[in-house]
């Protein structure tokens, strides 16, 4: 399974395959106007049937990060792929809920909940 990491001063993004057709993109740190392009870049590389974004390590999620997630969801749906975010608690979960984005994106409490059987 391949793993790639993109590092920024305030954000680390890992892209790995957890199954034959499942990509998990994990973000750790702050996703803001300066760092959101790193997340967008990692999501643009995914071609698996299912892409899950693990936000449990995100300490700050700005509007720019929300935009990246919504765009990635739209692109995945247009291509007939599945997309979801994992954010059980913390800053990312609260931002998803307050913004209403959790109503648009499939959101899961844990990675295990998000992985299809």
C-alpha positions in Angstrom: 0.0 0.0 0.0 1.4 3.3 -1.0 1.6 6.3 1.3 2.5 9.9 0.4 2.9 12.8 2.8 2.6 16.4 2.0 4.0 18.7 4.7 3.3 22.3 5.4 4.3 24.4 8.4 0.8 23.9 10.0 -0.6 21.0 8.1 0.5 17.4 7.3 -1.5 15.4 4.8 -1.1 11.7 4.3 -2.6 9.8 1.4 -2.8 6.0 1.7 -4.7 3.1 0.3 -6.3 0.9 2.9 -7.8 -1.6 0.5 -8.0 -2.4 -3.2 -10.2 0.6 -3.9 -10.2 2.8 -0.8 -8.1 5.9 -0.3 -7.8 7.5 3.1 -6.5 11.1 3.2 -5.5 12.1 6.7 -5.1 15.8 7.6 -3.3 16.8 10.8 -3.1 20.4 11.9 -4.8 23.6 10.6 -6.7 23.7 7.3 -7.0 27.4 6.4 -6.5 29.6 3.4 -2.8 28.9 3.2 -2.9 25.2 3.8 -6.1 24.1 2.1 -4.3 23.8 -1.3 -2.3 21.0 0.2 -5.5 19.1 1.1 -6.9 19.8 -2.4 -3.7 18.5 -4.0 -3.9 15.2 -2.1 -7.6 14.8 -2.8 -7.1 15.5 -6.5 -4.7 12.5 -6.7 -7.2 10.0 -5.4 -8.8 7.8 -8.1 -10.1 5.0 -5.9 -13.8 4.1 -5.8 -14.0 5.4 -2.2 -12.2 8.4 -0.7 -12.3 9.1 3.0 -10.9 12.2 4.6 -9.8 11.7 8.2 -10.2 15.0 10.0 -9.8 13.7 13.5 -6.3 15.4 13.8 -7.5 18.7 12.4 -7.3 21.5 15.0 -8.8 24.3 12.9 -11.0 24.0 9.8 -11.6 27.3 7.9 -14.0 28.1 5.1 -11.2 27.3 2.6 -11.0 23.8 4.0 -14.8 23.4 3.8 -14.7 24.5 0.2 -12.0 21.8 -0.6 -14.2 19.1 1.0 -17.4 20.2 -0.8 -15.5 20.4 -4.2 -14.0 17.0 -3.7 -17.4 15.5 -2.8 -18.9 17.0 -5.9 -16.1 15.7 -8.1 -16.3 12.2 -6.6 -20.1 12.1 -7.1 -19.8 13.3 -10.7 -17.3 10.5 -11.4 -19.5 7.9 -9.7 -17.2 7.5 -6.7 -17.9 7.6 -2.9 -16.6 10.3 -0.7 -16.9 10.9 3.1 -15.3 12.6 6.0 -14.4 11.2 9.4 -14.6 13.7 12.3 -15.8 12.3 15.6 -15.2 15.3 17.7 -13.2 18.5 18.0 -12.8 21.6 15.9 -13.4 20.0 12.5 -16.7 18.3 13.6 -18.0 21.5 15.1 -17.1 23.5 12.0 -18.8 20.9 9.8 -21.9 21.1 11.9 -22.1 24.8 12.4 -21.5 25.5 8.7 -24.1 23.0 7.6 -21.6 21.1 5.5 -22.2 18.0 7.5 -25.7 18.0 5.9 -24.1 17.8 2.5 -21.2 15.5 3.0 -21.4 12.0 4.3 -19.8 12.3 7.8 -18.7 9.4 10.0 -17.6 9.2 13.6 -14.8 6.7 13.0 -12.9 5.4 10.1 -14.4 1.9 10.8 -17.9 3.3 10.4 -16.9 4.8 7.0 -15.3 1.8 5.4 -17.8 -0.1 3.4 -18.3 -3.8 4.3 
